[in-house]
Structure formats: C-alpha cells, structure tokens
Amino acid sequence: MLAQGYNMKPTILYQDNESAIKLINNGRRSSSSKTKHIDNRYFYVHDKVQKGEIIVSYLPTVKMWADGFSKPLQGNQFLVF
C-alpha cells in the first residue's frame, strides 16, 4: 500500500490459542511431531509477522467478539455481548 501513498499500520490478529500463537511467531522451530505435516503454504501468517505486517496478540476466549455471533451464550456472557 505504500506504493499508492498509504502508510498502513500492522493488522492485529487476536488469538486465544497460545500454541497457535507460538507456531505463528516461531514457525517450524516450535513445531512438534504433531505439526510436522503442516505444509509450507500454511506459514503465510508467519511470513507476514516476520515482515511486520501482522501482530498476533493473545485475547482470552471469553473476550472474543466472534463467539457472540457464532455460539449460543448463556447468562452473564450473553448480557456482556
């Protein structure tokens, strides 16, 4: 976007899975035997993190806004959303 005159800030990607955050930030270095099968093309987000275009940040599951739109919520959590 810089070529078109826009100075873009990094996109923040909120994730509630700490293992996924480690895999995204560290790439194959944090992979275990269970994640060896992941193809290189799935490390697109890792490449974007390395370039500084995406920031992956932890957000607890109870604060995920998408849950209010995709899951039935009970009691107090329903009232929060």
matplotlib code that plots the C-alpha trace (Angstrom):
import matplotlib.pyplot as plt

x = [0.0, 3.0, 3.3, -0.2, 0.6, -0.9, 1.1, -0.6, -0.3, 0.2, -3.0, -3.7, -4.8, -6.3, -5.9, -7.0, -4.8, -1.3, 0.1, -1.1, 0.5, 3.8, 3.6, 2.8, 5.6, 8.3, 7.3, 8.7, 11.1, 8.3, 6.7, 6.3, 5.9, 2.1, 2.6, 5.3, 2.6, 1.7, 2.6, 4.8, 1.9, 0.2, 3.0, 1.7, 0.8, 4.3, 5.8, 3.5, 4.5, 8.2, 7.6, 5.8, 2.5, 0.6, 0.8, -0.6, -1.9, -3.4, -7.1, -8.9, -11.8, -14.4, -13.5, -13.7, -16.4, -16.9, -18.2, -21.3, -22.1, -21.2, -22.1, -25.1, -24.1, -25.5, -26.3, -23.9, -21.8, -24.9, -25.5, -22.0, -22.4]
y = [0.0, 2.3, 2.5, 4.0, 6.6, 4.8, 4.2, 1.1, 0.1, -3.6, -5.6, -7.0, -10.7, -11.8, -15.4, -17.4, -20.4, -20.0, -22.9, -21.3, -18.0, -19.8, -21.6, -18.4, -16.4, -19.1, -21.1, -24.6, -24.1, -24.6, -27.4, -30.8, -34.2, -33.5, -30.4, -31.7, -32.5, -28.8, -27.7, -24.6, -22.7, -22.5, -20.5, -17.4, -15.7, -16.4, -14.7, -11.7, -11.5, -11.6, -8.7, -6.7, -6.6, -8.6, -8.6, -11.7, -10.9, -13.1, -12.5, -14.8, -16.8, -15.0, -11.7, -12.9, -10.9, -13.6, -16.0, -13.8, -14.2, -17.9, -19.7, -19.7, -17.8, -18.4, -16.0, -13.2, -13.8, -13.2, -9.9, -8.8, -9.2]
z = [0.0, 0.4, -3.4, -3.5, -0.8, 2.2, 5.3, 6.7, 10.4, 11.2, 11.5, 14.9, 14.9, 18.2, 19.0, 22.1, 21.4, 22.9, 20.9, 17.7, 18.7, 19.3, 16.0, 14.1, 15.8, 15.7, 12.6, 12.3, 15.2, 17.7, 15.8, 17.4, 15.7, 15.5, 13.4, 11.0, 8.4, 8.0, 4.5, 4.0, 2.3, 5.7, 7.1, 5.2, 8.5, 9.9, 6.9, 7.4, 11.1, 10.2, 7.7, 10.5, 8.6, 11.2, 15.0, 16.8, 20.2, 22.9, 23.9, 26.3, 24.8, 27.0, 25.3, 21.7, 20.0, 17.3, 20.0, 20.5, 16.8, 16.3, 19.6, 21.9, 25.0, 28.5, 31.3, 32.1, 29.0, 26.9, 28.7, 28.1, 24.3]

ax = plt.figure().add_subplot(projection="3d")
ax.plot(x, y, z, "-o")
ax.set_aspect("equal")
plt.show()
